[in-house]
Amino acid sequence: MQIRTDADRCIGAGRCFLAAPALFDQNDHDGTVVVLVEQVTGDQVEGARAAVDDCPTRTLSLIEG
């Protein structure tokens, strides 16, 4: 699965980082999402899904393949 972001929608809530700190970080300047791992597999998928579900602005999405 691939993580996709729409950075223009991100408000820097940080829920993605809290849900999956191995996959996401926040930009030091404005707090917006930084994807650390774009291609997720195995145990990472659960964290990625949690981050997508927790995002208040629907900035994140998962693409199969």
Order of alpha helices (4+ residues) and beta strands (2+ residues): beta-alpha-beta-beta-alpha-beta
